[in-house]
């Protein structure tokens, strides 16, 4: 831990500036299917051959983007890698076949497919834009129903209703034949005739690319043994679209704080971005973030500091992961990026490590522990853990309090000393 005592006069009034995040803050990464020979989850290529016909599988940290894809299936006739009709296996897909009626016209025992996006190592919904895929080679008798997606916060949203089975009122669903055929069991098929072998010109498309979603689901079945399976195309170029805090972001009880972010527009500031990386709301709340060059205790950001002052409010004493960007160009000679951490103004004119302001939560003791590297949700979601990511130029901390924060280096530099009288007690333990 690091402690600094700064004595100085109040020099300016509090100024705030918030803007909505542009798409440039997120990077699109394709998520496709492979078999055992080419699959590479870290590159966004999921092993369709390993997906069970009636169980759950988790692909961890897909594309290195901090989220997992969890697929749960029930009662499929089969689930494996397909080839989209391409014998060279260049266009690999996920091939499934739903359960079949015991005889023509009998009730279909529908199989289910459920896909969730979660923050890596958690059950917190992780919302993505860009999801766009097709059920390829969908033909007459290959029926689907209960077509849904999951909202950014994990709520189930129907794409079709009993009154609108084809989703005609919803441009998310489209069909190669133009008009699908509907059935009394509230299912539909593409209306395309049956032809041998894979036909990529026959499809039902789920185009969720314009929505922030945390997954999707549907049921699949076959009216007779003559109906075949379908192949699911790549999921699209997926982006974790950050939700701008703006003038205040509402987070409902039980929802995740992950993805809330804002960027400073304070004149003369560092353009600091604040982002919450995890935690759940214990009660419905409105989260706000305000930026300034001067704290309410009188500390002035600028030369020798690495970020604007950020006032975070509204997280209800919940355990959250706070992250701020910093400007490495502001480091003074002799200062190291590896020594950057989140500072917190404790109200008494003292700037200390942000985790020093934590209290002990029920069942969890505040345990300050430093990690050099990006926040890892599978290892670091413990009260008091903190660190710095020198690759992405961010400092983070797991905290349970609201106040004013900024990114600062260990003050062994003339740059910070010049801001005022300074004393330091440093004690840093590293996560093994």
HELIX and SHEET records of a PDB file:
HELIX    1   1 UNK A   23  UNK A   25  5                                   3    
HELIX    2   2 UNK A   41  UNK A   43  5                                   3    
HELIX    3   3 UNK A   48  UNK A   50  5                                   3    
HELIX    4   4 UNK A   62  UNK A   64  5                                   3    
HELIX    5   5 UNK A  328  UNK A  330  5                                   3    
HELIX    6   6 UNK A  337  UNK A  339  5                                   3    
HELIX    7   7 UNK A  354  UNK A  357  5                                   4    
HELIX    8   8 UNK A  414  UNK A  417  1                                   4    
SHEET    1   A 8 UNK A 249  UNK A 251  0                                        
SHEET    2   A 8 UNK A 285  UNK A 292 -1                                        
SHEET    3   A 8 UNK A 309  UNK A 313 -1                                        
SHEET    4   A 8 UNK A 403  UNK A 408 -1                                        
SHEET    5   A 8 UNK A 341  UNK A 345 -1                                        
SHEET    6   A 8 UNK A 350  UNK A 353 -1                                        
SHEET    7   A 8 UNK A   2  UNK A   5 -1                                        
SHEET    8   A 8 UNK A 424  UNK A 426 -1                                        
SHEET    1   B 3 UNK A  18  UNK A  19  0                                        
SHEET    2   B 3 UNK A 260  UNK A 264 -1                                        
SHEET    3   B 3 UNK A 243  UNK A 244  1                                        
SHEET    1   C 7 UNK A  18  UNK A  19  0                                        
SHEET    2   C 7 UNK A 260  UNK A 264 -1                                        
SHEET    3   C 7 UNK A 273  UNK A 278 -1                                        
SHEET    4   C 7 UNK A 320  UNK A 325 -1                                        
SHEET    5   C 7 UNK A 394  UNK A 399 -1                                        
SHEET    6   C 7 UNK A 385  UNK A 389 -1                                        
SHEET    7   C 7 UNK A 369  UNK A 372  1                                        
SHEET    1   D 3 UNK A  45  UNK A  47  0                                        
SHEET    2   D 3 UNK A  29  UNK A  34  1                                        
SHEET    3   D 3 UNK A 236  UNK A 238 -1                                        
SHEET    1   E 5 UNK A  56  UNK A  59  0                                        
SHEET    2   E 5 UNK A  67  UNK A  74 -1                                        
SHEET    3   E 5 UNK A 111  UNK A 119 -1                                        
SHEET    4   E 5 UNK A 213  UNK A 222 -1                                        
SHEET    5   E 5 UNK A  99  UNK A 100  1                                        
SHEET    1   F 6 UNK A  56  UNK A  59  0                                        
SHEET    2   F 6 UNK A  67  UNK A  74 -1                                        
SHEET    3   F 6 UNK A 111  UNK A 119 -1                                        
SHEET    4   F 6 UNK A 213  UNK A 222 -1                                        
SHEET    5   F 6 UNK A 142  UNK A 151 -1                                        
SHEET    6   F 6 UNK A 156  UNK A 158 -1                                        
SHEET    1   G 6 UNK A  78  UNK A  82  0                                        
SHEET    2   G 6 UNK A  93  UNK A  97 -1                                        
SHEET    3   G 6 UNK A 230  UNK A 232 -1                                        
SHEET    4   G 6 UNK A 132  UNK A 136 -1                                        
SHEET    5   G 6 UNK A 203  UNK A 207 -1                                        
SHEET    6   G 6 UNK A 173  UNK A 175 -1                                        
SHEET    1   H 2 UNK A 181  UNK A 182  0                                        
SHEET    2   H 2 UNK A 188  UNK A 189 -1                                        
END                                                                             
